[in-house]
C-alpha cells in the first residue's frame, strides 16, 4: 500500500510540473501572438496612411483606400439582402 501511495505522489508531482511548464509555454506563445497582431495593426495603419496620401495627392486610385470601406459595405449588404439576391452590373455609358 505504501508503494502505491509513493507512485501516486510521484505521478501527481509530474502532472503538476507538466501543467506548470505547459502554462508557461502557453503564456509565451500568447505573448508572441499579441506582438505579431500589434505589428500587423501598425503595418495596416501605415499602408492605409500611405494609400490615403497617394490618393489625396492624385497618384493613386480608389482600390487601396476603399478596400476596407468596400469590405464593410459588403458585410452590411449581406445583412440587407437575402441569399437569392441577383446583382446586375451595367457598363459605364
ZITA-V964025 format. One line per field, one symbol per residue. ss: DSSP state (@ for helix, = for strand, . for the rest). phi: phi as a letter, one per 30 degrees, with the letter a starting at -180 (. if undefined). burial: + if it has 16 or more other C-alpha atoms within 10 Angstrom, else -. A space follows every 10 residues. Layout:
ss->???
phi->???
burial->???
This chain:
ss->.@@@@@@@@@ @@@@@@@@@@ @@@@@@@@@@ @@@@@@@@@@ @@@@@@@@@@ @@@@@@@... ..@@@@@@@@ @@@@@@@@@@ .......... ...
phi->.ddddddddd dddddddddd dddddddddd dddddddddd dddddddddd dddddddjcc cdeddceddd dddddddddd cddcdccccc ddc
burial->---------- ---------- ---------- ---------- -------+-- ++-++----- ---++----- ---------- ---------- ---
